[in-house]
Amino acid sequence: MRWQGQKLGEVDASALPGMEDRSNVLRTVTTPEFAGMTFHEVLSKSALNHVPGASRMPFAWTINPYRGCSHACVYCFARGTHEYLDLDGGSDFDSQIVVKVNVVEVLEKELRKGSWEHETVALGTNTDPYQRAEGRYKLMPGIIETLAASGTPMSILTKGTLIRRDIPLLVKAAERVPVDVQMSIAMYDDELQKAIEPGTPTTQARLDTVRALTDAGFRVTVFLMPIMPHMTDSLKAIDNALLRIKEAGARRVVYGALHLRPGVKPWFFQWLDTHRPDLVSSYRGLYPGASVEAPKPYRQWLAKRARPLIRMHGLDGRHEDDYPRRDRPTFTPSPARTAAPEPQPMLF
């Protein structure tokens, strides 16, 4: 890849547009504690990312301390963004992790600006802030404390049980600003979870984390996403998932069907061909060509199936299609960000 052989301050004329100056790359690290993984430590020029106004997300700002994710979820929508770094969206995305080691310092400066309006900042809408790398770099405590100290509300979505480490900090932060916590738990079949989310904590470990957060006073939302056609969309599967979510103490569920962006689709179908070849033709019918979402009739069918079960279990539920949109003008990114953009937020 074009990061090899770079030195601080050196300019690479053959690099991707906007990335010729590699002075922000500090070092590349491998360590026995994280076998098979490589960390690329970089200096980030910005911490806060503006969400385009046309997005259906209910927040305007995100922070992504990492790029790439060791959770290795086959369906992860952000896989294609690794190609901007001359890395692939498959095993490289799972093992070549970009770490913004100065993100807390940059965030502090940005939040001190007079133009900052203290809008909610979301973490975990792209790659997970509590993936394994966080155990080494410990960026989240500083981010949480900095946001709270500035009076900025925050929302955290994760699959990582490492968030339990920061529960005391989150409790303190919640005394100053609104703190919204969500746990992503899509798979309730242990065999499928290990196959399709091989780097994530177990489903039960995440449910136990929901309980710990609930006991600490948070109203936890569980993202039951993605629901996989023909794999996790049966009445039995959805009912079992909602039962376990309710027992863990969650108050709310957001659910939706699988998305397959172009940068994800080839890796997902490669997995499908190996693990569930019987479903390849069905999935090609559901996600033909450049299609990203499951067909609207399927999404409507799924909603009709899930909503009665959600009510039966006494949960507040919402389909992702019903998620509120922000009424904001479209944000035009700078040329530098266009060259190697942050992935646009999604709900999982």
C-alpha positions as CSV (number, residue, x, y, z in Angstrom):
1,M,0.0,0.0,0.0
2,R,1.1,3.6,-0.4
3,W,1.8,4.1,3.3
4,Q,4.9,1.9,3.2
5,G,8.3,3.6,3.5
6,Q,6.9,6.9,4.6
7,K,8.7,9.3,6.9
8,L,7.3,12.2,8.9
9,G,7.1,15.2,6.6
10,E,7.8,13.3,3.5
11,V,5.6,14.0,0.4
12,D,4.5,11.1,-1.9
13,A,3.6,12.4,-5.4
14,S,2.0,9.1,-6.3
15,A,-0.3,8.9,-3.3
16,L,-4.1,9.3,-3.4
17,P,-5.4,12.9,-3.9
18,G,-5.3,14.7,-0.6
19,M,-2.9,12.2,1.0
20,E,0.3,13.2,-0.7
21,D,1.6,14.6,2.6
22,R,2.0,11.7,5.0
23,S,3.3,13.8,7.9
24,N,0.3,12.8,9.9
25,V,1.4,9.1,10.0
26,L,3.4,8.4,13.2
27,R,4.2,4.7,13.0
28,T,2.9,1.3,12.2
29,V,2.6,-1.1,15.2
30,T,2.3,-4.8,15.6
31,T,2.2,-6.5,19.0
32,P,1.9,-10.1,20.3
33,E,-1.1,-9.1,22.4
34,F,-3.0,-8.4,19.1
35,A,-1.8,-11.2,16.9
36,G,-2.6,-10.8,13.3
37,M,-3.4,-7.1,13.7
38,T,-1.6,-4.0,12.6
39,F,-2.2,-0.5,14.0
40,H,-1.5,2.6,11.9
41,E,-1.1,5.4,14.4
42,V,-2.0,8.8,12.7
43,L,-2.4,12.4,13.7
44,S,-5.9,13.5,12.8
45,K,-6.5,17.1,11.7
46,S,-10.1,17.0,12.9
47,A,-12.2,14.9,15.4
48,L,-15.7,16.1,14.6
49,N,-17.2,14.9,11.3
50,H,-20.3,16.7,9.9
51,V,-23.1,14.4,8.8
52,P,-24.6,15.5,5.4
53,G,-27.9,17.3,5.9
54,A,-29.7,14.9,3.5
55,S,-28.9,12.0,5.8
56,R,-31.8,10.4,7.7
57,M,-29.6,10.3,10.8
58,P,-31.1,12.3,13.8
59,F,-27.6,13.7,14.7
60,A,-25.4,16.2,12.9
61,W,-21.9,15.2,14.2
62,T,-19.9,12.0,14.7
63,I,-16.5,11.1,16.0
64,N,-14.6,8.1,14.7
65,P,-11.4,7.4,16.7
66,Y,-10.7,4.3,14.5
67,R,-11.0,3.2,10.9
68,G,-11.2,-0.5,10.1
69,C,-12.7,-2.8,12.8
70,S,-11.5,-6.0,14.4
71,H,-15.1,-7.1,15.0
72,A,-14.9,-8.4,11.4
73,C,-18.6,-8.3,10.8
74,V,-19.0,-9.6,7.2
75,Y,-21.9,-7.3,6.5
76,C,-20.2,-4.1,7.8
77,F,-21.2,-1.2,5.5
78,A,-17.9,0.6,6.1
79,R,-15.7,-2.0,4.4
80,G,-15.4,-0.2,1.1
81,T,-13.9,2.9,2.8
82,H,-10.6,1.0,3.4
83,E,-10.0,1.1,-0.3
84,Y,-9.2,4.9,0.0
85,L,-6.1,3.7,2.0
86,D,-5.0,1.2,-0.6
87,L,-6.3,-1.5,1.6
88,D,-9.0,-4.0,0.8
89,G,-12.4,-4.2,2.4
90,G,-11.9,-7.8,3.4
91,S,-9.2,-9.1,5.7
92,D,-7.4,-5.7,5.7
93,F,-10.5,-4.0,7.1
94,D,-10.6,-6.5,9.9
95,S,-6.9,-6.3,10.7
96,Q,-5.3,-3.1,9.5
97,I,-6.7,-0.5,12.0
98,V,-6.1,3.2,11.7
99,V,-5.8,4.8,15.1
100,K,-6.3,8.6,15.5
101,V,-4.0,8.9,18.5
102,N,-4.5,12.6,19.0
103,V,-8.3,12.6,18.7
104,V,-8.9,13.8,22.2
105,E,-6.5,16.8,21.9
106,V,-8.1,17.8,18.6
107,L,-11.6,17.4,20.0
108,E,-10.8,19.7,22.9
109,K,-9.7,22.5,20.5
110,E,-12.8,22.1,18.3
111,L,-15.2,22.2,21.2
112,R,-13.6,25.4,22.4
113,K,-14.6,27.2,19.2
114,G,-17.2,29.9,19.6
115,S,-19.1,28.5,16.7
116,W,-19.7,25.1,18.4
117,E,-23.4,24.8,19.2
118,H,-23.2,21.8,21.5
119,E,-25.2,19.5,19.3
120,T,-25.3,15.8,20.0
121,V,-22.2,13.9,18.9
122,A,-22.6,10.2,17.9
123,L,-19.9,7.6,18.3
124,G,-20.1,4.1,16.8
125,T,-22.2,4.9,13.8
126,N,-19.3,3.8,11.6
127,T,-16.6,1.6,13.0
128,D,-16.9,0.6,16.6
129,P,-15.2,2.8,19.2
130,Y,-15.0,-0.2,21.6
131,Q,-13.4,-2.6,19.3
132,R,-10.2,-4.4,20.5
133,A,-7.9,-1.6,19.7
134,E,-9.6,0.5,22.4
135,G,-8.2,-1.8,25.0
136,R,-4.7,-0.7,23.9
137,Y,-5.2,3.0,23.1
138,K,-7.9,4.0,25.6
139,L,-9.2,6.9,23.6
140,M,-12.9,6.7,24.7
141,P,-12.4,7.9,28.3
142,G,-10.8,11.1,27.1
143,I,-13.6,11.6,24.4
144,I,-16.3,11.1,27.0
145,E,-14.8,13.4,29.5
146,T,-14.1,16.1,26.9
147,L,-17.6,16.0,25.5
148,A,-19.2,16.2,29.0
149,A,-16.9,19.0,30.1
150,S,-17.9,21.1,27.1
151,G,-21.6,20.5,27.7
152,T,-22.0,18.4,24.6
153,P,-24.6,15.6,24.6
154,M,-23.4,12.2,23.3
155,S,-24.7,9.0,21.8
156,I,-22.7,5.7,21.8
157,L,-23.5,2.6,19.7
158,T,-21.3,-0.4,20.2
159,K,-20.9,-4.2,20.0
160,G,-18.0,-4.0,22.4
161,T,-18.3,-5.1,26.0
162,L,-15.3,-2.9,26.8
163,I,-17.8,-0.1,27.3
164,R,-18.3,-1.6,30.8
165,R,-14.9,-0.2,31.7
166,D,-16.3,3.3,31.2
167,I,-19.6,3.0,33.0
168,P,-18.4,5.1,35.9
169,L,-17.3,7.8,33.4
170,L,-20.6,7.6,31.6
171,V,-22.5,8.0,34.8
172,K,-20.6,11.1,35.7
173,A,-21.0,12.4,32.2
174,A,-24.8,11.9,32.4
175,E,-24.9,14.2,35.4
176,R,-23.8,17.0,33.1
177,V,-25.2,16.2,29.6
178,P,-27.7,13.7,28.0
179,V,-26.0,10.4,27.3
180,D,-27.7,7.9,25.1
181,V,-26.3,4.3,25.0
182,Q,-27.1,1.6,22.4
183,M,-25.9,-1.9,22.0
184,S,-25.9,-3.6,18.6
185,I,-26.9,-7.3,18.9
186,A,-28.1,-8.9,15.7
187,M,-27.3,-12.6,16.0
188,Y,-28.9,-14.9,18.7
189,D,-27.7,-18.1,17.2
190,D,-24.2,-18.7,18.6
191,E,-23.0,-20.7,15.5
192,L,-24.1,-18.0,13.1
193,Q,-22.7,-15.2,15.3
194,K,-19.3,-16.8,15.4
195,A,-19.3,-17.3,11.6
196,I,-20.6,-13.8,10.5
197,E,-19.2,-11.6,13.4
198,P,-16.1,-13.6,14.3
199,G,-14.3,-10.7,16.2
200,T,-17.3,-9.6,18.3
201,P,-18.0,-10.5,21.9
202,T,-20.6,-13.3,22.3
203,T,-24.3,-12.4,22.2
204,Q,-24.7,-13.3,25.9
205,A,-21.7,-11.1,26.8
206,R,-23.4,-8.2,25.1
207,L,-26.7,-8.9,26.7
208,D,-24.9,-8.9,30.1
209,T,-23.4,-5.5,29.2
210,V,-26.9,-4.2,28.5
211,R,-27.9,-5.4,32.0
212,A,-24.8,-3.6,33.5
213,L,-25.7,-0.4,31.7
214,T,-29.3,-0.7,32.7
215,D,-28.4,-1.3,36.4
216,A,-26.2,1.9,36.2
217,G,-29.3,3.9,35.2
218,F,-29.2,4.0,31.4
219,R,-32.2,3.4,29.2
220,V,-30.5,1.1,26.7
221,T,-31.6,0.7,23.1
222,V,-30.7,-2.5,21.3
223,F,-30.2,-2.4,17.6
224,L,-31.6,-5.7,16.2
225,M,-29.8,-5.0,13.0
226,P,-29.2,-6.4,10.5
227,I,-32.0,-8.9,10.3
228,M,-30.8,-11.4,7.7
229,P,-33.3,-12.7,5.1
230,H,-33.8,-16.5,5.4
231,M,-31.3,-16.7,8.4
232,T,-32.7,-14.6,11.3
233,D,-36.1,-13.3,10.1
234,S,-38.3,-16.2,11.2
235,L,-40.9,-15.7,13.9
236,K,-39.0,-18.0,16.2
237,A,-35.7,-16.2,15.7
238,I,-37.2,-12.7,16.2
239,D,-39.3,-13.8,19.2
240,N,-36.2,-15.4,20.9
241,A,-34.1,-12.2,20.2
242,L,-36.8,-9.9,21.7
243,L,-37.2,-12.2,24.7
244,R,-33.5,-12.1,25.5
245,I,-33.4,-8.3,24.9
246,K,-36.2,-7.7,27.3
247,E,-34.7,-10.0,30.0
248,A,-31.4,-8.0,29.7
249,G,-33.3,-4.8,30.7
250,A,-33.3,-2.9,27.4
251,R,-36.2,-0.5,26.9
252,R,-36.2,0.0,23.2
253,V,-35.4,-1.8,19.9
254,V,-34.5,-0.5,16.5
255,Y,-34.7,-3.2,13.8
256,G,-34.1,-3.4,10.1
257,A,-33.0,-5.7,7.3
258,L,-29.5,-6.2,5.9
259,H,-27.9,-3.4,3.8
260,L,-25.3,-4.3,1.2
261,R,-23.3,-1.4,-0.1
262,P,-21.2,-1.9,-3.2
263,G,-17.9,-2.1,-1.2
264,V,-19.5,-4.7,1.1
265,K,-21.4,-6.9,-1.4
266,P,-18.5,-8.9,-2.9
267,W,-17.1,-9.8,0.6
268,F,-20.6,-10.7,1.8
269,F,-21.3,-12.9,-1.2
270,Q,-17.9,-14.6,-0.8
271,W,-18.9,-15.5,2.8
272,L,-22.3,-16.6,1.6
273,D,-20.9,-18.9,-1.0
274,T,-18.8,-20.6,1.6
275,H,-21.2,-20.8,4.5
276,R,-24.7,-20.7,3.0
277,P,-24.4,-21.6,-0.8
278,D,-28.1,-22.6,-0.7
279,L,-29.0,-18.9,-0.2
280,V,-26.8,-17.3,-2.9
281,S,-29.5,-17.2,-5.6
282,S,-32.1,-15.8,-3.1
283,Y,-29.8,-13.0,-2.0
284,R,-28.9,-12.1,-5.6
285,G,-32.6,-11.8,-6.2
286,L,-33.1,-9.6,-3.1
287,Y,-30.0,-7.5,-3.8
288,P,-29.5,-7.3,-7.5
289,G,-26.8,-5.3,-9.2
290,A,-26.1,-2.1,-7.2
291,S,-29.1,-2.5,-5.0
292,V,-28.2,-1.6,-1.4
293,E,-31.5,-2.3,0.5
294,A,-33.8,-5.2,0.6
295,P,-36.9,-4.6,-1.5
296,K,-39.6,-2.4,0.1
297,P,-42.1,-5.3,0.1
298,Y,-39.7,-7.4,2.2
299,R,-39.1,-4.5,4.6
300,Q,-42.8,-4.1,5.0
301,W,-43.3,-7.8,5.5
302,L,-40.5,-7.7,8.2
303,A,-42.2,-4.8,10.0
304,K,-45.5,-6.6,10.1
305,R,-43.8,-9.6,11.5
306,A,-41.7,-7.8,14.1
307,R,-44.1,-5.1,15.4
308,P,-46.6,-7.4,17.2
309,L,-43.8,-9.3,18.8
310,I,-42.2,-6.1,20.0
311,R,-45.5,-5.0,21.6
312,M,-46.0,-8.5,23.1
313,H,-42.6,-8.2,24.9
314,G,-43.4,-4.7,26.2
315,L,-40.6,-3.0,24.3
316,D,-40.6,0.3,22.5
317,G,-39.7,-0.5,18.9
318,R,-39.0,1.3,15.7
319,H,-38.2,0.2,12.2
320,E,-35.1,1.9,10.7
321,D,-37.3,3.2,7.8
322,D,-39.2,5.2,10.5
323,Y,-36.0,6.8,11.9
324,P,-36.4,10.6,12.1
325,R,-34.5,12.7,9.6
326,R,-32.8,16.0,10.4
327,D,-34.0,19.1,8.6
328,R,-30.7,20.5,7.6
329,P,-29.1,22.0,4.5
330,T,-26.8,19.7,2.6
331,F,-23.2,19.8,3.9
332,T,-20.5,20.2,1.2
333,P,-17.2,18.6,2.3
334,S,-13.8,20.2,1.7
335,P,-11.7,18.7,-1.2
336,A,-9.3,17.1,1.4
337,R,-12.2,15.2,3.0
338,T,-13.6,14.2,-0.4
339,A,-10.3,12.5,-1.2
340,A,-10.5,10.1,1.7
341,P,-13.9,10.5,3.3
342,E,-15.2,9.1,6.6
343,P,-17.9,6.6,5.9
344,Q,-21.4,8.0,6.0
345,P,-23.1,7.0,9.3
346,M,-25.6,4.2,9.3
347,L,-27.7,2.7,12.1
348,F,-25.4,-0.3,12.7
